[in-house]
């Protein structure tokens, strides 16, 4: 999850949202990062989630569901 979040940060860089949204390759790369982060978050055990601390796990997993299923 940490590596994919770093990847997403690299993909975004300092660009404005409209520039990224217009770039299909970057947009799909971000979707891939969000998907992998959400998949990994869904597989964490409750003790693993508690170990990390205050992280919005349900929202992270929910974002994965949105981008994968295009809700």
CHARMM internal coordinates of N, CA and C (Angstrom, degrees):
IC EDIT
DIST 1 N 1 CA 1.4421
DIST 1 CA 1 C 1.5227
ANGL 1 N 1 CA 1 C 110.47
DIST 1 C 2 N 1.3118
ANGL 1 CA 1 C 2 N 114.88
DIHE 1 N 1 CA 1 C 2 N -40.54
DIST 2 N 2 CA 1.4614
ANGL 1 C 2 N 2 CA 118.41
DIHE 1 CA 1 C 2 N 2 CA -179.28
DIST 2 CA 2 C 1.5279
ANGL 2 N 2 CA 2 C 110.79
DIHE 1 C 2 N 2 CA 2 C -63.82
DIST 2 C 3 N 1.3161
ANGL 2 CA 2 C 3 N 116.88
DIHE 2 N 2 CA 2 C 3 N -44.18
DIST 3 N 3 CA 1.4683
ANGL 2 C 3 N 3 CA 119.52
DIHE 2 CA 2 C 3 N 3 CA -179.76
DIST 3 CA 3 C 1.5206
ANGL 3 N 3 CA 3 C 111.21
DIHE 2 C 3 N 3 CA 3 C -64.80
DIST 3 C 4 N 1.3245
ANGL 3 CA 3 C 4 N 117.73
DIHE 3 N 3 CA 3 C 4 N -42.17
DIST 4 N 4 CA 1.4801
ANGL 3 C 4 N 4 CA 119.51
DIHE 3 CA 3 C 4 N 4 CA 179.43
DIST 4 CA 4 C 1.5272
ANGL 4 N 4 CA 4 C 110.77
DIHE 3 C 4 N 4 CA 4 C -65.69
DIST 4 C 5 N 1.3361
ANGL 4 CA 4 C 5 N 117.91
DIHE 4 N 4 CA 4 C 5 N -34.98
DIST 5 N 5 CA 1.4652
ANGL 4 C 5 N 5 CA 119.16
DIHE 4 CA 4 C 5 N 5 CA 177.44
DIST 5 CA 5 C 1.5264
ANGL 5 N 5 CA 5 C 110.48
DIHE 4 C 5 N 5 CA 5 C -68.68
DIST 5 C 6 N 1.3193
ANGL 5 CA 5 C 6 N 116.67
DIHE 5 N 5 CA 5 C 6 N -35.21
DIST 6 N 6 CA 1.4717
ANGL 5 C 6 N 6 CA 120.03
DIHE 5 CA 5 C 6 N 6 CA 174.94
DIST 6 CA 6 C 1.5268
ANGL 6 N 6 CA 6 C 110.47
DIHE 5 C 6 N 6 CA 6 C -66.80
DIST 6 C 7 N 1.3335
ANGL 6 CA 6 C 7 N 115.83
DIHE 6 N 6 CA 6 C 7 N -40.09
DIST 7 N 7 CA 1.4685
ANGL 6 C 7 N 7 CA 120.02
DIHE 6 CA 6 C 7 N 7 CA 176.83
DIST 7 CA 7 C 1.5265
ANGL 7 N 7 CA 7 C 110.42
DIHE 6 C 7 N 7 CA 7 C -59.84
DIST 7 C 8 N 1.3361
ANGL 7 CA 7 C 8 N 116.26
DIHE 7 N 7 CA 7 C 8 N -44.77
DIST 8 N 8 CA 1.4672
ANGL 7 C 8 N 8 CA 120.46
DIHE 7 CA 7 C 8 N 8 CA -179.75
DIST 8 CA 8 C 1.5227
ANGL 8 N 8 CA 8 C 110.66
DIHE 7 C 8 N 8 CA 8 C -61.37
DIST 8 C 9 N 1.3056
ANGL 8 CA 8 C 9 N 116.32
DIHE 8 N 8 CA 8 C 9 N -41.62
DIST 9 N 9 CA 1.4778
ANGL 8 C 9 N 9 CA 120.75
DIHE 8 CA 8 C 9 N 9 CA 178.23
DIST 9 CA 9 C 1.5319
ANGL 9 N 9 CA 9 C 110.48
DIHE 8 C 9 N 9 CA 9 C -61.94
DIST 9 C 10 N 1.3153
ANGL 9 CA 9 C 10 N 116.97
DIHE 9 N 9 CA 9 C 10 N -40.61
DIST 10 N 10 CA 1.4667
ANGL 9 C 10 N 10 CA 121.27
DIHE 9 CA 9 C 10 N 10 CA 177.69
DIST 10 CA 10 C 1.5230
ANGL 10 N 10 CA 10 C 110.88
DIHE 9 C 10 N 10 CA 10 C -65.25
DIST 10 C 11 N 1.3209
ANGL 10 CA 10 C 11 N 116.88
DIHE 10 N 10 CA 10 C 11 N -42.23
DIST 11 N 11 CA 1.4633
ANGL 10 C 11 N 11 CA 121.03
DIHE 10 CA 10 C 11 N 11 CA 179.68
DIST 11 CA 11 C 1.5224
ANGL 11 N 11 CA 11 C 110.67
DIHE 10 C 11 N 11 CA 11 C -62.22
DIST 11 C 12 N 1.3157
ANGL 11 CA 11 C 12 N 116.32
DIHE 11 N 11 CA 11 C 12 N -42.44
DIST 12 N 12 CA 1.4668
ANGL 11 C 12 N 12 CA 120.76
DIHE 11 CA 11 C 12 N 12 CA -178.51
DIST 12 CA 12 C 1.5247
ANGL 12 N 12 CA 12 C 110.95
DIHE 11 C 12 N 12 CA 12 C -73.28
DIST 12 C 13 N 1.3118
ANGL 12 CA 12 C 13 N 117.17
DIHE 12 N 12 CA 12 C 13 N -44.98
DIST 13 N 13 CA 1.4579
ANGL 12 C 13 N 13 CA 121.04
DIHE 12 CA 12 C 13 N 13 CA -178.68
DIST 13 CA 13 C 1.5146
ANGL 13 N 13 CA 13 C 111.16
DIHE 12 C 13 N 13 CA 13 C 57.68
DIST 13 C 14 N 1.2986
ANGL 13 CA 13 C 14 N 116.59
DIHE 13 N 13 CA 13 C 14 N -133.64
DIST 14 N 14 CA 1.4663
ANGL 13 C 14 N 14 CA 122.44
DIHE 13 CA 13 C 14 N 14 CA -180.00
DIST 14 CA 14 C 1.5273
ANGL 14 N 14 CA 14 C 111.75
DIHE 13 C 14 N 14 CA 14 C -105.94
DIST 14 C 15 N 1.3319
ANGL 14 CA 14 C 15 N 116.51
DIHE 14 N 14 CA 14 C 15 N 11.23
DIST 15 N 15 CA 1.4609
ANGL 14 C 15 N 15 CA 120.73
DIHE 14 CA 14 C 15 N 15 CA -176.11
DIST 15 CA 15 C 1.5214
ANGL 15 N 15 CA 15 C 112.28
DIHE 14 C 15 N 15 CA 15 C -70.92
DIST 15 C 16 N 1.3163
ANGL 15 CA 15 C 16 N 115.31
DIHE 15 N 15 CA 15 C 16 N 151.54
DIST 16 N 16 CA 1.4574
ANGL 15 C 16 N 16 CA 121.81
DIHE 15 CA 15 C 16 N 16 CA 175.21
DIST 16 CA 16 C 1.5320
ANGL 16 N 16 CA 16 C 109.28
DIHE 15 C 16 N 16 CA 16 C -75.24
DIST 16 C 17 N 1.3180
ANGL 16 CA 16 C 17 N 116.06
DIHE 16 N 16 CA 16 C 17 N 155.43
DIST 17 N 17 CA 1.4521
ANGL 16 C 17 N 17 CA 121.58
DIHE 16 CA 16 C 17 N 17 CA -178.01
DIST 17 CA 17 C 1.5216
ANGL 17 N 17 CA 17 C 112.79
DIHE 16 C 17 N 17 CA 17 C -56.60
DIST 17 C 18 N 1.3241
ANGL 17 CA 17 C 18 N 117.63
DIHE 17 N 17 CA 17 C 18 N -41.50
DIST 18 N 18 CA 1.4634
ANGL 17 C 18 N 18 CA 120.11
DIHE 17 CA 17 C 18 N 18 CA -178.17
DIST 18 CA 18 C 1.5275
ANGL 18 N 18 CA 18 C 111.93
DIHE 17 C 18 N 18 CA 18 C -65.67
DIST 18 C 19 N 1.3137
ANGL 18 CA 18 C 19 N 117.69
DIHE 18 N 18 CA 18 C 19 N -32.60
DIST 19 N 19 CA 1.4680
ANGL 18 C 19 N 19 CA 121.42
DIHE 18 CA 18 C 19 N 19 CA 177.75
DIST 19 CA 19 C 1.5245
ANGL 19 N 19 CA 19 C 109.92
DIHE 18 C 19 N 19 CA 19 C -68.44
DIST 19 C 20 N 1.3141
ANGL 19 CA 19 C 20 N 116.16
DIHE 19 N 19 CA 19 C 20 N -44.13
DIST 20 N 20 CA 1.4634
ANGL 19 C 20 N 20 CA 120.14
DIHE 19 CA 19 C 20 N 20 CA 179.64
DIST 20 CA 20 C 1.5267
ANGL 20 N 20 CA 20 C 110.19
DIHE 19 C 20 N 20 CA 20 C -66.62
DIST 20 C 21 N 1.3135
ANGL 20 CA 20 C 21 N 117.31
DIHE 20 N 20 CA 20 C 21 N -43.60
DIST 21 N 21 CA 1.4620
ANGL 20 C 21 N 21 CA 121.58
DIHE 20 CA 20 C 21 N 21 CA -178.67
DIST 21 CA 21 C 1.5279
ANGL 21 N 21 CA 21 C 111.74
DIHE 20 C 21 N 21 CA 21 C -61.35
DIST 21 C 22 N 1.3007
ANGL 21 CA 21 C 22 N 117.39
DIHE 21 N 21 CA 21 C 22 N -29.93
DIST 22 N 22 CA 1.4670
ANGL 21 C 22 N 22 CA 121.55
DIHE 21 CA 21 C 22 N 22 CA -179.73
DIST 22 CA 22 C 1.5316
ANGL 22 N 22 CA 22 C 112.40
DIHE 21 C 22 N 22 CA 22 C -81.98
DIST 22 C 23 N 1.3083
ANGL 22 CA 22 C 23 N 117.23
DIHE 22 N 22 CA 22 C 23 N -9.87
DIST 23 N 23 CA 1.4649
ANGL 22 C 23 N 23 CA 122.18
DIHE 22 CA 22 C 23 N 23 CA -177.37
DIST 23 CA 23 C 1.5296
ANGL 23 N 23 CA 23 C 109.42
DIHE 22 C 23 N 23 CA 23 C -101.60
DIST 23 C 24 N 1.3173
ANGL 23 CA 23 C 24 N 116.77
DIHE 23 N 23 CA 23 C 24 N 101.93
DIST 24 N 24 CA 1.4528
ANGL 23 C 24 N 24 CA 121.92
DIHE 23 CA 23 C 24 N 24 CA -175.37
DIST 24 CA 24 C 1.5341
ANGL 24 N 24 CA 24 C 112.53
DIHE 23 C 24 N 24 CA 24 C -60.25
DIST 24 C 25 N 1.2899
ANGL 24 CA 24 C 25 N 118.13
DIHE 24 N 24 CA 24 C 25 N -39.22
DIST 25 N 25 CA 1.4641
ANGL 24 C 25 N 25 CA 121.06
DIHE 24 CA 24 C 25 N 25 CA -178.29
DIST 25 CA 25 C 1.5312
ANGL 25 N 25 CA 25 C 110.08
DIHE 24 C 25 N 25 CA 25 C -65.47
DIST 25 C 26 N 1.3031
ANGL 25 CA 25 C 26 N 116.91
DIHE 25 N 25 CA 25 C 26 N -46.18
DIST 26 N 26 CA 1.4598
ANGL 25 C 26 N 26 CA 120.16
DIHE 25 CA 25 C 26 N 26 CA 179.76
DIST 26 CA 26 C 1.5228
ANGL 26 N 26 CA 26 C 111.47
DIHE 25 C 26 N 26 CA 26 C -67.49
DIST 26 C 27 N 1.3141
ANGL 26 CA 26 C 27 N 116.37
DIHE 26 N 26 CA 26 C 27 N -38.61
DIST 27 N 27 CA 1.4608
ANGL 26 C 27 N 27 CA 120.28
DIHE 26 CA 26 C 27 N 27 CA 179.01
DIST 27 CA 27 C 1.5215
ANGL 27 N 27 CA 27 C 110.67
DIHE 26 C 27 N 27 CA 27 C -62.65
DIST 27 C 28 N 1.3186
ANGL 27 CA 27 C 28 N 117.03
DIHE 27 N 27 CA 27 C 28 N -45.24
DIST 28 N 28 CA 1.4681
ANGL 27 C 28 N 28 CA 120.25
DIHE 27 CA 27 C 28 N 28 CA 179.05
DIST 28 CA 28 C 1.5237
ANGL 28 N 28 CA 28 C 111.45
DIHE 27 C 28 N 28 CA 28 C -67.27
DIST 28 C 29 N 1.3036
ANGL 28 CA 28 C 29 N 117.12
DIHE 28 N 28 CA 28 C 29 N -34.11
DIST 29 N 29 CA 1.4671
ANGL 28 C 29 N 29 CA 120.16
DIHE 28 CA 28 C 29 N 29 CA 176.57
DIST 29 CA 29 C 1.5293
ANGL 29 N 29 CA 29 C 110.31
DIHE 28 C 29 N 29 CA 29 C -64.75
DIST 29 C 30 N 1.3253
ANGL 29 CA 29 C 30 N 116.88
DIHE 29 N 29 CA 29 C 30 N -39.87
DIST 30 N 30 CA 1.4622
ANGL 29 C 30 N 30 CA 120.39
DIHE 29 CA 29 C 30 N 30 CA 177.61
DIST 30 CA 30 C 1.5216
ANGL 30 N 30 CA 30 C 111.24
DIHE 29 C 30 N 30 CA 30 C -66.42
DIST 30 C 31 N 1.3138
ANGL 30 CA 30 C 31 N 116.90
DIHE 30 N 30 CA 30 C 31 N -41.04
DIST 31 N 31 CA 1.4684
ANGL 30 C 31 N 31 CA 120.52
DIHE 30 CA 30 C 31 N 31 CA 176.99
DIST 31 CA 31 C 1.5188
ANGL 31 N 31 CA 31 C 109.53
DIHE 30 C 31 N 31 CA 31 C -59.06
DIST 31 C 32 N 1.3137
ANGL 31 CA 31 C 32 N 116.98
DIHE 31 N 31 CA 31 C 32 N -41.39
DIST 32 N 32 CA 1.4614
ANGL 31 C 32 N 32 CA 120.89
DIHE 31 CA 31 C 32 N 32 CA 177.87
DIST 32 CA 32 C 1.5260
ANGL 32 N 32 CA 32 C 110.77
DIHE 31 C 32 N 32 CA 32 C -61.77
DIST 32 C 33 N 1.3068
ANGL 32 CA 32 C 33 N 117.29
DIHE 32 N 32 CA 32 C 33 N -43.83
DIST 33 N 33 CA 1.4757
ANGL 32 C 33 N 33 CA 120.67
DIHE 32 CA 32 C 33 N 33 CA 178.02
DIST 33 CA 33 C 1.5231
ANGL 33 N 33 CA 33 C 110.76
DIHE 32 C 33 N 33 CA 33 C -61.56
DIST 33 C 34 N 1.3483
ANGL 33 CA 33 C 34 N 117.18
DIHE 33 N 33 CA 33 C 34 N -47.36
DIST 34 N 34 CA 1.4595
ANGL 33 C 34 N 34 CA 120.90
DIHE 33 CA 33 C 34 N 34 CA -179.80
DIST 34 CA 34 C 1.5282
ANGL 34 N 34 CA 34 C 111.08
DIHE 33 C 34 N 34 CA 34 C -61.41
DIST 34 C 35 N 1.3195
ANGL 34 CA 34 C 35 N 115.97
DIHE 34 N 34 CA 34 C 35 N -38.71
DIST 35 N 35 CA 1.4611
ANGL 34 C 35 N 35 CA 120.63
DIHE 34 CA 34 C 35 N 35 CA 179.82
DIST 35 CA 35 C 1.5253
ANGL 35 N 35 CA 35 C 110.36
DIHE 34 C 35 N 35 CA 35 C -63.62
DIST 35 C 36 N 1.2987
ANGL 35 CA 35 C 36 N 117.03
DIHE 35 N 35 CA 35 C 36 N -47.14
DIST 36 N 36 CA 1.4650
ANGL 35 C 36 N 36 CA 120.52
DIHE 35 CA 35 C 36 N 36 CA -178.33
DIST 36 CA 36 C 1.5191
ANGL 36 N 36 CA 36 C 111.64
DIHE 35 C 36 N 36 CA 36 C -67.16
DIST 36 C 37 N 1.3187
ANGL 36 CA 36 C 37 N 117.16
DIHE 36 N 36 CA 36 C 37 N -38.34
DIST 37 N 37 CA 1.4681
ANGL 36 C 37 N 37 CA 120.30
DIHE 36 CA 36 C 37 N 37 CA 177.07
DIST 37 CA 37 C 1.5263
ANGL 37 N 37 CA 37 C 110.12
DIHE 36 C 37 N 37 CA 37 C -63.59
DIST 37 C 38 N 1.3261
ANGL 37 CA 37 C 38 N 116.81
DIHE 37 N 37 CA 37 C 38 N -46.04
DIST 38 N 38 CA 1.4577
ANGL 37 C 38 N 38 CA 120.89
DIHE 37 CA 37 C 38 N 38 CA -179.52
DIST 38 CA 38 C 1.5135
ANGL 38 N 38 CA 38 C 112.63
DIHE 37 C 38 N 38 CA 38 C -64.40
DIST 38 C 39 N 1.3245
ANGL 38 CA 38 C 39 N 117.03
DIHE 38 N 38 CA 38 C 39 N -39.70
DIST 39 N 39 CA 1.4640
ANGL 38 C 39 N 39 CA 120.99
DIHE 38 CA 38 C 39 N 39 CA 177.74
DIST 39 CA 39 C 1.5293
ANGL 39 N 39 CA 39 C 110.51
DIHE 38 C 39 N 39 CA 39 C -62.85
DIST 39 C 40 N 1.3075
ANGL 39 CA 39 C 40 N 116.45
DIHE 39 N 39 CA 39 C 40 N -45.05
DIST 40 N 40 CA 1.4691
ANGL 39 C 40 N 40 CA 120.16
DIHE 39 CA 39 C 40 N 40 CA 179.64
DIST 40 CA 40 C 1.5241
ANGL 40 N 40 CA 40 C 111.07
DIHE 39 C 40 N 40 CA 40 C -65.58
DIST 40 C 41 N 1.3178
ANGL 40 CA 40 C 41 N 117.15
DIHE 40 N 40 CA 40 C 41 N -40.02
DIST 41 N 41 CA 1.4678
ANGL 40 C 41 N 41 CA 121.02
DIHE 40 CA 40 C 41 N 41 CA 179.17
DIST 41 CA 41 C 1.5213
ANGL 41 N 41 CA 41 C 110.93
DIHE 40 C 41 N 41 CA 41 C -63.42
DIST 41 C 42 N 1.3199
ANGL 41 CA 41 C 42 N 116.85
DIHE 41 N 41 CA 41 C 42 N -39.42
DIST 42 N 42 CA 1.4667
ANGL 41 C 42 N 42 CA 120.88
DIHE 41 CA 41 C 42 N 42 CA -179.82
DIST 42 CA 42 C 1.5246
ANGL 42 N 42 CA 42 C 111.59
DIHE 41 C 42 N 42 CA 42 C -66.32
DIST 42 C 43 N 1.3104
ANGL 42 CA 42 C 43 N 117.30
DIHE 42 N 42 CA 42 C 43 N -24.78
DIST 43 N 43 CA 1.4677
ANGL 42 C 43 N 43 CA 121.05
DIHE 42 CA 42 C 43 N 43 CA -178.14
DIST 43 CA 43 C 1.5365
ANGL 43 N 43 CA 43 C 113.64
DIHE 42 C 43 N 43 CA 43 C -89.92
DIST 43 C 44 N 1.3149
ANGL 43 CA 43 C 44 N 116.51
DIHE 43 N 43 CA 43 C 44 N -7.86
DIST 44 N 44 CA 1.4681
ANGL 43 C 44 N 44 CA 119.03
DIHE 43 CA 43 C 44 N 44 CA 178.94
DIST 44 CA 44 C 1.5213
ANGL 44 N 44 CA 44 C 110.48
DIHE 43 C 44 N 44 CA 44 C -67.33
DIST 44 C 45 N 1.2935
ANGL 44 CA 44 C 45 N 115.62
DIHE 44 N 44 CA 44 C 45 N 141.37
DIST 45 N 45 CA 1.4676
ANGL 44 C 45 N 45 CA 119.89
DIHE 44 CA 44 C 45 N 45 CA 175.04
DIST 45 CA 45 C 1.5296
ANGL 45 N 45 CA 45 C 108.82
DIHE 44 C 45 N 45 CA 45 C -75.19
DIST 45 C 46 N 1.3156
ANGL 45 CA 45 C 46 N 117.29
DIHE 45 N 45 CA 45 C 46 N 159.70
DIST 46 N 46 CA 1.4726
ANGL 45 C 46 N 46 CA 119.14
DIHE 45 CA 45 C 46 N 46 CA 176.01
DIST 46 CA 46 C 1.5246
ANGL 46 N 46 CA 46 C 112.50
DIHE 45 C 46 N 46 CA 46 C -56.25
DIST 46 C 47 N 1.3240
ANGL 46 CA 46 C 47 N 117.70
DIHE 46 N 46 CA 46 C 47 N -38.65
DIST 47 N 47 CA 1.4683
ANGL 46 C 47 N 47 CA 119.15
DIHE 46 CA 46 C 47 N 47 CA 178.95
DIST 47 CA 47 C 1.5269
ANGL 47 N 47 CA 47 C 110.99
DIHE 46 C 47 N 47 CA 47 C -67.70
DIST 47 C 48 N 1.3366
ANGL 47 CA 47 C 48 N 116.63
DIHE 47 N 47 CA 47 C 48 N -34.59
DIST 48 N 48 CA 1.4657
ANGL 47 C 48 N 48 CA 119.90
DIHE 47 CA 47 C 48 N 48 CA 176.08
DIST 48 CA 48 C 1.5177
ANGL 48 N 48 CA 48 C 111.73
DIHE 47 C 48 N 48 CA 48 C -65.48
DIST 48 C 49 N 1.3217
ANGL 48 CA 48 C 49 N 116.74
DIHE 48 N 48 CA 48 C 49 N -40.22
DIST 49 N 49 CA 1.4713
ANGL 48 C 49 N 49 CA 120.98
DIHE 48 CA 48 C 49 N 49 CA 177.30
DIST 49 CA 49 C 1.5209
ANGL 49 N 49 CA 49 C 110.82
DIHE 48 C 49 N 49 CA 49 C -64.30
DIST 49 C 50 N 1.3363
ANGL 49 CA 49 C 50 N 116.33
DIHE 49 N 49 CA 49 C 50 N -42.33
DIST 50 N 50 CA 1.4656
ANGL 49 C 50 N 50 CA 119.99
DIHE 49 CA 49 C 50 N 50 CA 179.79
DIST 50 CA 50 C 1.5215
ANGL 50 N 50 CA 50 C 111.78
DIHE 49 C 50 N 50 CA 50 C -67.04
DIST 50 C 51 N 1.3180
ANGL 50 CA 50 C 51 N 117.04
DIHE 50 N 50 CA 50 C 51 N -33.07
DIST 51 N 51 CA 1.4604
ANGL 50 C 51 N 51 CA 121.44
DIHE 50 CA 50 C 51 N 51 CA -179.67
DIST 51 CA 51 C 1.5277
ANGL 51 N 51 CA 51 C 111.54
DIHE 50 C 51 N 51 CA 51 C -62.95
DIST 51 C 52 N 1.3280
ANGL 51 CA 51 C 52 N 116.13
DIHE 51 N 51 CA 51 C 52 N -38.43
DIST 52 N 52 CA 1.4626
ANGL 51 C 52 N 52 CA 120.89
DIHE 51 CA 51 C 52 N 52 CA -177.11
DIST 52 CA 52 C 1.5229
ANGL 52 N 52 CA 52 C 111.53
DIHE 51 C 52 N 52 CA 52 C -71.96
DIST 52 C 53 N 1.3026
ANGL 52 CA 52 C 53 N 117.68
DIHE 52 N 52 CA 52 C 53 N -36.09
DIST 53 N 53 CA 1.4520
ANGL 52 C 53 N 53 CA 120.41
DIHE 52 CA 52 C 53 N 53 CA 179.51
DIST 53 CA 53 C 1.5148
ANGL 53 N 53 CA 53 C 112.45
DIHE 52 C 53 N 53 CA 53 C 111.86
DIST 53 C 54 N 1.3205
ANGL 53 CA 53 C 54 N 115.05
DIHE 53 N 53 CA 53 C 54 N -154.61
DIST 54 N 54 CA 1.4708
ANGL 53 C 54 N 54 CA 122.04
DIHE 53 CA 53 C 54 N 54 CA -173.78
DIST 54 CA 54 C 1.5249
ANGL 54 N 54 CA 54 C 111.19
DIHE 53 C 54 N 54 CA 54 C -75.95
DIST 54 C 55 N 1.3192
ANGL 54 CA 54 C 55 N 115.58
DIHE 54 N 54 CA 54 C 55 N 89.77
DIST 55 N 55 CA 1.4639
ANGL 54 C 55 N 55 CA 122.61
DIHE 54 CA 54 C 55 N 55 CA 178.20
DIST 55 CA 55 C 1.5236
ANGL 55 N 55 CA 55 C 106.53
DIHE 54 C 55 N 55 CA 55 C -124.72
DIST 55 C 56 N 1.3228
ANGL 55 CA 55 C 56 N 119.22
DIHE 55 N 55 CA 55 C 56 N 135.74
DIST 56 N 56 CA 1.4672
ANGL 55 C 56 N 56 CA 120.95
DIHE 55 CA 55 C 56 N 56 CA -179.52
DIST 56 CA 56 C 1.5298
ANGL 56 N 56 CA 56 C 112.12
DIHE 55 C 56 N 56 CA 56 C -75.91
DIST 56 C 57 N 1.3283
ANGL 56 CA 56 C 57 N 117.08
DIHE 56 N 56 CA 56 C 57 N 72.26
DIST 57 N 57 CA 1.4591
ANGL 56 C 57 N 57 CA 122.38
DIHE 56 CA 56 C 57 N 57 CA -173.90
DIST 57 CA 57 C 1.5188
ANGL 57 N 57 CA 57 C 112.79
DIHE 56 C 57 N 57 CA 57 C -57.79
DIST 57 C 58 N 1.3260
ANGL 57 CA 57 C 58 N 117.40
DIHE 57 N 57 CA 57 C 58 N -44.60
DIST 58 N 58 CA 1.4702
ANGL 57 C 58 N 58 CA 120.41
DIHE 57 CA 57 C 58 N 58 CA -178.16
DIST 58 CA 58 C 1.5261
ANGL 58 N 58 CA 58 C 110.89
DIHE 57 C 58 N 58 CA 58 C -62.05
DIST 58 C 59 N 1.3271
ANGL 58 CA 58 C 59 N 117.28
DIHE 58 N 58 CA 58 C 59 N -39.07
DIST 59 N 59 CA 1.4580
ANGL 58 C 59 N 59 CA 120.50
DIHE 58 CA 58 C 59 N 59 CA 178.80
DIST 59 CA 59 C 1.5214
ANGL 59 N 59 CA 59 C 111.46
DIHE 58 C 59 N 59 CA 59 C -68.75
DIST 59 C 60 N 1.3018
ANGL 59 CA 59 C 60 N 117.40
DIHE 59 N 59 CA 59 C 60 N -37.40
DIST 60 N 60 CA 1.4673
ANGL 59 C 60 N 60 CA 121.50
DIHE 59 CA 59 C 60 N 60 CA 178.37
DIST 60 CA 60 C 1.5309
ANGL 60 N 60 CA 60 C 109.67
DIHE 59 C 60 N 60 CA 60 C -64.21
DIST 60 C 61 N 1.3107
ANGL 60 CA 60 C 61 N 115.66
DIHE 60 N 60 CA 60 C 61 N -47.10
DIST 61 N 61 CA 1.4658
ANGL 60 C 61 N 61 CA 119.95
DIHE 60 CA 60 C 61 N 61 CA 178.74
DIST 61 CA 61 C 1.5230
ANGL 61 N 61 CA 61 C 109.82
DIHE 60 C 61 N 61 CA 61 C -65.97
DIST 61 C 62 N 1.3261
ANGL 61 CA 61 C 62 N 117.13
DIHE 61 N 61 CA 61 C 62 N -38.67
DIST 62 N 62 CA 1.4616
ANGL 61 C 62 N 62 CA 121.38
DIHE 61 CA 61 C 62 N 62 CA 177.59
DIST 62 CA 62 C 1.5189
ANGL 62 N 62 CA 62 C 112.59
DIHE 61 C 62 N 62 CA 62 C -62.46
DIST 62 C 63 N 1.3255
ANGL 62 CA 62 C 63 N 116.77
DIHE 62 N 62 CA 62 C 63 N -38.89
DIST 63 N 63 CA 1.4701
ANGL 62 C 63 N 63 CA 120.23
DIHE 62 CA 62 C 63 N 63 CA 177.81
DIST 63 CA 63 C 1.5179
ANGL 63 N 63 CA 63 C 110.24
DIHE 62 C 63 N 63 CA 63 C -63.43
DIST 63 C 64 N 1.3113
ANGL 63 CA 63 C 64 N 117.05
DIHE 63 N 63 CA 63 C 64 N -40.02
DIST 64 N 64 CA 1.4541
ANGL 63 C 64 N 64 CA 120.83
DIHE 63 CA 63 C 64 N 64 CA 176.51
DIST 64 CA 64 C 1.5165
ANGL 64 N 64 CA 64 C 110.41
DIHE 63 C 64 N 64 CA 64 C -58.83
DIST 64 C 65 N 1.3167
ANGL 64 CA 64 C 65 N 116.99
DIHE 64 N 64 CA 64 C 65 N -44.54
DIST 65 N 65 CA 1.4500
ANGL 64 C 65 N 65 CA 121.17
DIHE 64 CA 64 C 65 N 65 CA 179.57
DIST 65 CA 65 C 1.5285
ANGL 65 N 65 CA 65 C 111.69
DIHE 64 C 65 N 65 CA 65 C -63.20
DIST 65 C 66 N 1.2968
ANGL 65 CA 65 C 66 N 116.71
DIHE 65 N 65 CA 65 C 66 N -38.84
DIST 66 N 66 CA 1.4705
ANGL 65 C 66 N 66 CA 120.69
DIHE 65 CA 65 C 66 N 66 CA 179.04
DIST 66 CA 66 C 1.5215
ANGL 66 N 66 CA 66 C 111.04
DIHE 65 C 66 N 66 CA 66 C -64.78
DIST 66 C 67 N 1.3187
ANGL 66 CA 66 C 67 N 117.56
DIHE 66 N 66 CA 66 C 67 N -49.31
DIST 67 N 67 CA 1.4733
ANGL 66 C 67 N 67 CA 118.88
DIHE 66 CA 66 C 67 N 67 CA -175.87
DIST 67 CA 67 C 1.5153
ANGL 67 N 67 CA 67 C 112.25
DIHE 66 C 67 N 67 CA 67 C -72.51
DIST 67 C 68 N 1.3229
ANGL 67 CA 67 C 68 N 118.13
DIHE 67 N 67 CA 67 C 68 N -30.70
DIST 68 N 68 CA 1.4578
ANGL 67 C 68 N 68 CA 120.30
DIHE 67 CA 67 C 68 N 68 CA -179.81
DIST 68 CA 68 C 1.5146
ANGL 68 N 68 CA 68 C 111.42
DIHE 67 C 68 N 68 CA 68 C -76.36
DIST 68 C 69 N 1.3215
ANGL 68 CA 68 C 69 N 116.12
DIHE 68 N 68 CA 68 C 69 N -43.31
DIST 69 N 69 CA 1.4600
ANGL 68 C 69 N 69 CA 120.61
DIHE 68 CA 68 C 69 N 69 CA -174.83
DIST 69 CA 69 C 1.5189
ANGL 69 N 69 CA 69 C 112.94
DIHE 68 C 69 N 69 CA 69 C -97.70
DIST 69 C 70 N 1.3209
ANGL 69 CA 69 C 70 N 117.64
DIHE 69 N 69 CA 69 C 70 N -1.50
DIST 70 N 70 CA 1.4663
ANGL 69 C 70 N 70 CA 124.96
DIHE 69 CA 69 C 70 N 70 CA 177.51
DIST 70 CA 70 C 1.5338
ANGL 70 N 70 CA 70 C 109.87
DIHE 69 C 70 N 70 CA 70 C 52.22
DIST 70 C 71 N 1.3238
ANGL 70 CA 70 C 71 N 115.53
DIHE 70 N 70 CA 70 C 71 N 55.12
DIST 71 N 71 CA 1.4702
ANGL 70 C 71 N 71 CA 120.52
DIHE 70 CA 70 C 71 N 71 CA 178.06
DIST 71 CA 71 C 1.5096
ANGL 71 N 71 CA 71 C 109.60
DIHE 70 C 71 N 71 CA 71 C -70.23
END
COOR INIT
IC SEED 1 N 1 CA 1 C
IC BUILD
